Amino acid sequence: MRDLLALGSLICWLVLMIWVYRNSPDWFFVPFFFVATFGYLRLMQPRSS
C-alpha cells in the first residue's frame, strides 16, 4: 500500500511539473522546479519519532 501511495504521489508530482512548465515562462519554471523539488524531497523523507 505504501508503494502504491508513493507511486501516486510521484505521478501527481510529474503531472504538476508538466502543467507548470507548459503554462509558465522559462525564467519562472527553473527556480520553481528546484525549490519545489527540494521541498518535495524534504516532505517525503521518513520521520524519526
N, CA, C and O atoms as a Tripos MOL2 file, in Angstrom:
@<TRIPOS>MOLECULE
protein
  196   195    49     0     0
PROTEIN
NO_CHARGES

@<TRIPOS>ATOM
      1 N           0.8220   -1.2020    0.0000 N.3       1 MET1
      2 CA          0.0000    0.0000    0.0000 C.3       1 MET1
      3 C           0.8600    1.2580    0.0000 C.2       1 MET1
      4 O           0.5350    2.2330   -0.6780 O.2       1 MET1
      5 N           1.9640    1.2420    0.7630 N.am      2 ARG2
      6 CA          2.8420    2.4170    0.7930 C.3       2 ARG2
      7 C           3.4960    2.6480   -0.5580 C.2       2 ARG2
      8 O           3.7060    3.7910   -0.9640 O.2       2 ARG2
      9 N           3.8220    1.5550   -1.2620 N.am      3 ASP3
     10 CA          4.4280    1.6970   -2.5910 C.3       3 ASP3
     11 C           3.4400    2.3240   -3.5730 C.2       3 ASP3
     12 O           3.8220    3.1520   -4.4010 O.2       3 ASP3
     13 N           2.1880    1.9320   -3.4800 N.am      4 LEU4
     14 CA          1.1560    2.4940   -4.3580 C.3       4 LEU4
     15 C           0.9460    3.9760   -4.0630 C.2       4 LEU4
     16 O           0.7740    4.7790   -4.9800 O.2       4 LEU4
     17 N           0.9600    4.3330   -2.7910 N.am      5 LEU5
     18 CA          0.8150    5.7330   -2.4050 C.3       5 LEU5
     19 C           2.0060    6.5650   -2.8880 C.2       5 LEU5
     20 O           1.8290    7.6850   -3.3670 O.2       5 LEU5
     21 N           3.2080    6.0200   -2.7640 N.am      6 ALA6
     22 CA          4.4000    6.7260   -3.2370 C.3       6 ALA6
     23 C           4.3740    6.8910   -4.7580 C.2       6 ALA6
     24 O           4.7480    7.9440   -5.2740 O.2       6 ALA6
     25 N           3.9410    5.8740   -5.4620 N.am      7 LEU7
     26 CA          3.8450    5.9590   -6.9220 C.3       7 LEU7
     27 C           2.8010    6.9910   -7.3420 C.2       7 LEU7
     28 O           3.0330    7.7610   -8.2740 O.2       7 LEU7
     29 N           1.6740    7.0120   -6.6740 N.am      8 GLY8
     30 CA          0.6430    8.0070   -6.9650 C.3       8 GLY8
     31 C           1.1350    9.4230   -6.6970 C.2       8 GLY8
     32 O           0.8410   10.3430   -7.4610 O.2       8 GLY8
     33 N           1.8760    9.5940   -5.6250 N.am      9 SER9
     34 CA          2.4350   10.9020   -5.2990 C.3       9 SER9
     35 C           3.4400   11.3450   -6.3520 C.2       9 SER9
     36 O           3.4610   12.5160   -6.7330 O.2       9 SER9
     37 N           4.2650   10.4330   -6.8220 N.am     10 LEU10
     38 CA          5.2520   10.7540   -7.8520 C.3      10 LEU10
     39 C           4.5800   11.1060   -9.1750 C.2      10 LEU10
     40 O           5.0210   12.0220   -9.8690 O.2      10 LEU10
     41 N           3.5250   10.3930   -9.5280 N.am     11 ILE11
     42 CA          2.7960   10.6940  -10.7660 C.3      11 ILE11
     43 C           2.1460   12.0710  -10.6760 C.2      11 ILE11
     44 O           2.1900   12.8440  -11.6340 O.2      11 ILE11
     45 N           1.5440   12.3810   -9.5270 N.am     12 CYS12
     46 CA          0.9520   13.7130   -9.3460 C.3      12 CYS12
     47 C           2.0180   14.7960   -9.4310 C.2      12 CYS12
     48 O           1.7710   15.8640   -9.9900 O.2      12 CYS12
     49 N           3.2000   14.5320   -8.8840 N.am     13 TRP13
     50 CA          4.3200   15.4760   -8.9520 C.3      13 TRP13
     51 C           4.7270   15.7280  -10.4030 C.2      13 TRP13
     52 O           4.9280   16.8750  -10.8030 O.2      13 TRP13
     53 N           4.8460   14.6670  -11.1860 N.am     14 LEU14
     54 CA          5.2350   14.8220  -12.5910 C.3      14 LEU14
     55 C           4.1750   15.5740  -13.3830 C.2      14 LEU14
     56 O           4.5100   16.4170  -14.2150 O.2      14 LEU14
     57 N           2.8960   15.2800  -13.1360 N.am     15 VAL15
     58 CA          1.8160   15.9910  -13.8220 C.3      15 VAL15
     59 C           1.8490   17.4710  -13.4610 C.2      15 VAL15
     60 O           1.6770   18.3210  -14.3350 O.2      15 VAL15
     61 N           2.0670   17.7920  -12.1870 N.am     16 LEU16
     62 CA          2.1540   19.1900  -11.7640 C.3      16 LEU16
     63 C           3.3250   19.8980  -12.4410 C.2      16 LEU16
     64 O           3.1720   21.0280  -12.9040 O.2      16 LEU16
     65 N           4.4890   19.2570  -12.5080 N.am     17 MET17
     66 CA          5.6610   19.8810  -13.1300 C.3      17 MET17
     67 C           5.4260   20.1020  -14.6240 C.2      17 MET17
     68 O           5.8320   21.1340  -15.1580 O.2      17 MET17
     69 N           4.7830   19.1590  -15.3050 N.am     18 ILE18
     70 CA          4.4890   19.3250  -16.7350 C.3      18 ILE18
     71 C           3.5020   20.4730  -16.9340 C.2      18 ILE18
     72 O           3.6590   21.2770  -17.8530 O.2      18 ILE18
     73 N           2.4800   20.5510  -16.0680 N.am     19 TRP19
     74 CA          1.4890   21.6140  -16.1900 C.3      19 TRP19
     75 C           2.1250   22.9890  -15.9630 C.2      19 TRP19
     76 O           1.8620   23.9310  -16.7100 O.2      19 TRP19
     77 N           2.9640   23.0950  -14.9260 N.am     20 VAL20
     78 CA          3.6330   24.3730  -14.6490 C.3      20 VAL20
     79 C           4.5740   24.7340  -15.7910 C.2      20 VAL20
     80 O           4.6500   25.8980  -16.1840 O.2      20 VAL20
     81 N           5.2880   23.7550  -16.3270 N.am     21 TYR21
     82 CA          6.2220   24.0160  -17.4290 C.3      21 TYR21
     83 C           5.4940   24.5510  -18.6660 C.2      21 TYR21
     84 O           5.9850   25.4670  -19.3260 O.2      21 TYR21
     85 N           4.3320   23.9870  -18.9780 N.am     22 ARG22
     86 CA          3.5920   24.4110  -20.1720 C.3      22 ARG22
     87 C           2.9100   25.7610  -19.9870 C.2      22 ARG22
     88 O           2.6380   26.4480  -20.9720 O.2      22 ARG22
     89 N           2.6300   26.1550  -18.7490 N.am     23 ASN23
     90 CA          1.8490   27.3650  -18.5020 C.3      23 ASN23
     91 C           2.6490   28.5010  -17.8660 C.2      23 ASN23
     92 O           2.0550   29.4680  -17.3900 O.2      23 ASN23
     93 N           3.9740   28.4110  -17.8460 N.am     24 SER24
     94 CA          4.7590   29.4750  -17.2460 C.3      24 SER24
     95 C           5.9870   29.7590  -18.1100 C.2      24 SER24
     96 O           6.4290   28.8950  -18.8670 O.2      24 SER24
     97 N           6.5340   30.9630  -17.9990 N.am     25 PRO25
     98 CA          7.7560   31.2780  -18.7460 C.3      25 PRO25
     99 C           8.9660   30.5310  -18.1700 C.2      25 PRO25
    100 O           8.9500   30.0910  -17.0200 O.2      25 PRO25
    101 N          10.0040   30.3990  -18.9870 N.am     26 ASP26
    102 CA         11.1930   29.6480  -18.5660 C.3      26 ASP26
    103 C          11.8640   30.2550  -17.3370 C.2      26 ASP26
    104 O          12.3470   29.5230  -16.4740 O.2      26 ASP26
    105 N          11.8990   31.5890  -17.2500 N.am     27 TRP27
    106 CA         12.5690   32.2190  -16.1170 C.3      27 TRP27
    107 C          11.8810   31.8960  -14.7970 C.2      27 TRP27
    108 O          12.5140   31.9500  -13.7420 O.2      27 TRP27
    109 N          10.5970   31.5620  -14.8420 N.am     28 PHE28
    110 CA          9.8840   31.1820  -13.6210 C.3      28 PHE28
    111 C          10.0200   29.6930  -13.3300 C.2      28 PHE28
    112 O          10.1500   29.2980  -12.1710 O.2      28 PHE28
    113 N           9.9920   28.8680  -14.3660 N.am     29 PHE29
    114 CA          9.9360   27.4200  -14.1490 C.3      29 PHE29
    115 C          11.2110   26.8680  -13.5240 C.2      29 PHE29
    116 O          11.1460   26.0250  -12.6280 O.2      29 PHE29
    117 N          12.3640   27.3290  -13.9830 N.am     30 VAL30
    118 CA         13.6290   26.7430  -13.4980 C.3      30 VAL30
    119 C          13.8020   26.9350  -11.9920 C.2      30 VAL30
    120 O          14.0280   25.9450  -11.2970 O.2      30 VAL30
    121 N          13.7110   28.1610  -11.4450 N.am     31 PRO31
    122 CA         13.8250   28.2710   -9.9840 C.3      31 PRO31
    123 C          12.6940   27.5590   -9.2490 C.2      31 PRO31
    124 O          12.9190   26.9650   -8.1940 O.2      31 PRO31
    125 N          11.4740   27.6150   -9.8000 N.am     32 PHE32
    126 CA         10.3470   26.9270   -9.1710 C.3      32 PHE32
    127 C          10.6060   25.4260   -9.0970 C.2      32 PHE32
    128 O          10.3190   24.7920   -8.0810 O.2      32 PHE32
    129 N          11.1480   24.8560  -10.1750 N.am     33 PHE33
    130 CA         11.4060   23.4190  -10.2080 C.3      33 PHE33
    131 C          12.4000   23.0140   -9.1190 C.2      33 PHE33
    132 O          12.1780   22.0320   -8.4100 O.2      33 PHE33
    133 N          13.4920   23.7670   -8.9850 N.am     34 PHE34
    134 CA         14.4910   23.4150   -7.9720 C.3      34 PHE34
    135 C          13.9470   23.5710   -6.5530 C.2      34 PHE34
    136 O          14.1540   22.6970   -5.7110 O.2      34 PHE34
    137 N          13.2590   24.6690   -6.2840 N.am     35 VAL35
    138 CA         12.7100   24.8880   -4.9460 C.3      35 VAL35
    139 C          11.6310   23.8530   -4.6240 C.2      35 VAL35
    140 O          11.6060   23.2950   -3.5270 O.2      35 VAL35
    141 N          10.7470   23.6050   -5.5790 N.am     36 ALA36
    142 CA          9.6570   22.6650   -5.3370 C.3      36 ALA36
    143 C          10.1760   21.2290   -5.1990 C.2      36 ALA36
    144 O           9.6660   20.4620   -4.3830 O.2      36 ALA36
    145 N          11.1840   20.8680   -5.9910 N.am     37 THR37
    146 CA         11.7470   19.5220   -5.8730 C.3      37 THR37
    147 C          12.4260   19.3330   -4.5220 C.2      37 THR37
    148 O          12.2680   18.2900   -3.8880 O.2      37 THR37
    149 N          13.1780   20.3330   -4.0780 N.am     38 PHE38
    150 CA         13.8200   20.2430   -2.7680 C.3      38 PHE38
    151 C          12.7690   20.1130   -1.6620 C.2      38 PHE38
    152 O          12.9270   19.3120   -0.7400 O.2      38 PHE38
    153 N          11.7020   20.9010   -1.7590 N.am     39 GLY39
    154 CA         10.6360   20.8100   -0.7690 C.3      39 GLY39
    155 C           9.9280   19.4620   -0.7970 C.2      39 GLY39
    156 O           9.5890   18.9130    0.2510 O.2      39 GLY39
    157 N           9.7040   18.9320   -1.9930 N.am     40 TYR40
    158 CA          9.0530   17.6260   -2.1310 C.3      40 TYR40
    159 C           9.9150   16.5260   -1.5120 C.2      40 TYR40
    160 O           9.4000   15.6570   -0.8080 O.2      40 TYR40
    161 N          11.2200   16.5590   -1.7700 N.am     41 LEU41
    162 CA         12.0970   15.5420   -1.2000 C.3      41 LEU41
    163 C          12.1660   15.6450    0.3190 C.2      41 LEU41
    164 O          12.2210   14.6240    1.0040 O.2      41 LEU41
    165 N          12.1640   16.8700    0.8550 N.am     42 ARG42
    166 CA         12.1490   17.0440    2.3110 C.3      42 ARG42
    167 C          10.8370   16.5100    2.8970 C.2      42 ARG42
    168 O          10.8370   15.9180    3.9770 O.2      42 ARG42
    169 N           9.7310   16.7150    2.1950 N.am     43 LEU43
    170 CA          8.4400   16.2530    2.6670 C.3      43 LEU43
    171 C           8.3610   14.7250    2.6560 C.2      43 LEU43
    172 O           7.7130   14.1310    3.5180 O.2      43 LEU43
    173 N           9.0190   14.0890    1.6840 N.am     44 MET44
    174 CA          8.9350   12.6380    1.5420 C.3      44 MET44
    175 C           9.9440   11.8900    2.4080 C.2      44 MET44
    176 O           9.9220   10.6590    2.4380 O.2      44 MET44
    177 N          10.8280   12.5950    3.1130 N.am     45 GLN45
    178 CA         11.7890   11.9130    3.9840 C.3      45 GLN45
    179 C          11.0460   11.2390    5.1500 C.2      45 GLN45
    180 O          10.1020   11.8040    5.7030 O.2      45 GLN45
    181 N          11.4810   10.0390    5.5110 N.am     46 PRO46
    182 CA         10.8250    9.3870    6.6560 C.3      46 PRO46
    183 C          11.1400   10.1380    7.9530 C.2      46 PRO46
    184 O          12.2660   10.5870    8.1700 O.2      46 PRO46
    185 N          10.1470   10.2590    8.7880 N.am     47 ARG47
    186 CA         10.3000   10.9660   10.0600 C.3      47 ARG47
    187 C          10.7420    9.9760   11.1350 C.2      47 ARG47
    188 O          10.2650    8.8430   11.1840 O.2      47 ARG47
    189 N          11.6470   10.4150   11.9830 N.am     48 SER48
    190 CA         12.0270    9.5730   13.1330 C.3      48 SER48
    191 C          11.3430   10.1420   14.3620 C.2      48 SER48
    192 O          11.4540   11.3350   14.6430 O.2      48 SER48
    193 N          10.6330    9.2910   15.0950 N.am     49 SER49
    194 CA          9.8750    9.8010   16.2480 C.3      49 SER49
    195 C          10.4810    9.3830   17.5720 C.2      49 SER49
    196 O           9.9570    9.7350   18.6290 O.2      49 SER49
@<TRIPOS>BOND
     1     1     2 1
     2     2     3 1
     3     3     4 2
     4     3     5 am
     5     5     6 1
     6     6     7 1
     7     7     8 2
     8     7     9 am
     9     9    10 1
    10    10    11 1
    11    11    12 2
    12    11    13 am
    13    13    14 1
    14    14    15 1
    15    15    16 2
    16    15    17 am
    17    17    18 1
    18    18    19 1
    19    19    20 2
    20    19    21 am
    21    21    22 1
    22    22    23 1
    23    23    24 2
    24    23    25 am
    25    25    26 1
    26    26    27 1
    27    27    28 2
    28    27    29 am
    29    29    30 1
    30    30    31 1
    31    31    32 2
    32    31    33 am
    33    33    34 1
    34    34    35 1
    35    35    36 2
    36    35    37 am
    37    37    38 1
    38    38    39 1
    39    39    40 2
    40    39    41 am
    41    41    42 1
    42    42    43 1
    43    43    44 2
    44    43    45 am
    45    45    46 1
    46    46    47 1
    47    47    48 2
    48    47    49 am
    49    49    50 1
    50    50    51 1
    51    51    52 2
    52    51    53 am
    53    53    54 1
    54    54    55 1
    55    55    56 2
    56    55    57 am
    57    57    58 1
    58    58    59 1
    59    59    60 2
    60    59    61 am
    61    61    62 1
    62    62    63 1
    63    63    64 2
    64    63    65 am
    65    65    66 1
    66    66    67 1
    67    67    68 2
    68    67    69 am
    69    69    70 1
    70    70    71 1
    71    71    72 2
    72    71    73 am
    73    73    74 1
    74    74    75 1
    75    75    76 2
    76    75    77 am
    77    77    78 1
    78    78    79 1
    79    79    80 2
    80    79    81 am
    81    81    82 1
    82    82    83 1
    83    83    84 2
    84    83    85 am
    85    85    86 1
    86    86    87 1
    87    87    88 2
    88    87    89 am
    89    89    90 1
    90    90    91 1
    91    91    92 2
    92    91    93 am
    93    93    94 1
    94    94    95 1
    95    95    96 2
    96    95    97 am
    97    97    98 1
    98    98    99 1
    99    99   100 2
   100    99   101 am
   101   101   102 1
   102   102   103 1
   103   103   104 2
   104   103   105 am
   105   105   106 1
   106   106   107 1
   107   107   108 2
   108   107   109 am
   109   109   110 1
   110   110   111 1
   111   111   112 2
   112   111   113 am
   113   113   114 1
   114   114   115 1
   115   115   116 2
   116   115   117 am
   117   117   118 1
   118   118   119 1
   119   119   120 2
   120   119   121 am
   121   121   122 1
   122   122   123 1
   123   123   124 2
   124   123   125 am
   125   125   126 1
   126   126   127 1
   127   127   128 2
   128   127   129 am
   129   129   130 1
   130   130   131 1
   131   131   132 2
   132   131   133 am
   133   133   134 1
   134   134   135 1
   135   135   136 2
   136   135   137 am
   137   137   138 1
   138   138   139 1
   139   139   140 2
   140   139   141 am
   141   141   142 1
   142   142   143 1
   143   143   144 2
   144   143   145 am
   145   145   146 1
   146   146   147 1
   147   147   148 2
   148   147   149 am
   149   149   150 1
   150   150   151 1
   151   151   152 2
   152   151   153 am
   153   153   154 1
   154   154   155 1
   155   155   156 2
   156   155   157 am
   157   157   158 1
   158   158   159 1
   159   159   160 2
   160   159   161 am
   161   161   162 1
   162   162   163 1
   163   163   164 2
   164   163   165 am
   165   165   166 1
   166   166   167 1
   167   167   168 2
   168   167   169 am
   169   169   170 1
   170   170   171 1
   171   171   172 2
   172   171   173 am
   173   173   174 1
   174   174   175 1
   175   175   176 2
   176   175   177 am
   177   177   178 1
   178   178   179 1
   179   179   180 2
   180   179   181 am
   181   181   182 1
   182   182   183 1
   183   183   184 2
   184   183   185 am
   185   185   186 1
   186   186   187 1
   187   187   188 2
   188   187   189 am
   189   189   190 1
   190   190   191 1
   191   191   192 2
   192   191   193 am
   193   193   194 1
   194   194   195 1
   195   195   196 2
@<TRIPOS>SUBSTRUCTURE
     1 MET1         2 RESIDUE 1 A MET
     2 ARG2         6 RESIDUE 1 A ARG
     3 ASP3        10 RESIDUE 1 A ASP
     4 LEU4        14 RESIDUE 1 A LEU
     5 LEU5        18 RESIDUE 1 A LEU
     6 ALA6        22 RESIDUE 1 A ALA
     7 LEU7        26 RESIDUE 1 A LEU
     8 GLY8        30 RESIDUE 1 A GLY
     9 SER9        34 RESIDUE 1 A SER
    10 LEU10       38 RESIDUE 1 A LEU
    11 ILE11       42 RESIDUE 1 A ILE
    12 CYS12       46 RESIDUE 1 A CYS
    13 TRP13       50 RESIDUE 1 A TRP
    14 LEU14       54 RESIDUE 1 A LEU
    15 VAL15       58 RESIDUE 1 A VAL
    16 LEU16       62 RESIDUE 1 A LEU
    17 MET17       66 RESIDUE 1 A MET
    18 ILE18       70 RESIDUE 1 A ILE
    19 TRP19       74 RESIDUE 1 A TRP
    20 VAL20       78 RESIDUE 1 A VAL
    21 TYR21       82 RESIDUE 1 A TYR
    22 ARG22       86 RESIDUE 1 A ARG
    23 ASN23       90 RESIDUE 1 A ASN
    24 SER24       94 RESIDUE 1 A SER
    25 PRO25       98 RESIDUE 1 A PRO
    26 ASP26      102 RESIDUE 1 A ASP
    27 TRP27      106 RESIDUE 1 A TRP
    28 PHE28      110 RESIDUE 1 A PHE
    29 PHE29      114 RESIDUE 1 A PHE
    30 VAL30      118 RESIDUE 1 A VAL
    31 PRO31      122 RESIDUE 1 A PRO
    32 PHE32      126 RESIDUE 1 A PHE
    33 PHE33      130 RESIDUE 1 A PHE
    34 PHE34      134 RESIDUE 1 A PHE
    35 VAL35      138 RESIDUE 1 A VAL
    36 ALA36      142 RESIDUE 1 A ALA
    37 THR37      146 RESIDUE 1 A THR
    38 PHE38      150 RESIDUE 1 A PHE
    39 GLY39      154 RESIDUE 1 A GLY
    40 TYR40      158 RESIDUE 1 A TYR
    41 LEU41      162 RESIDUE 1 A LEU
    42 ARG42      166 RESIDUE 1 A ARG
    43 LEU43      170 RESIDUE 1 A LEU
    44 MET44      174 RESIDUE 1 A MET
    45 GLN45      178 RESIDUE 1 A GLN
    46 PRO46      182 RESIDUE 1 A PRO
    47 ARG47      186 RESIDUE 1 A ARG
    48 SER48      190 RESIDUE 1 A SER
    49 SER49      194 RESIDUE 1 A SER
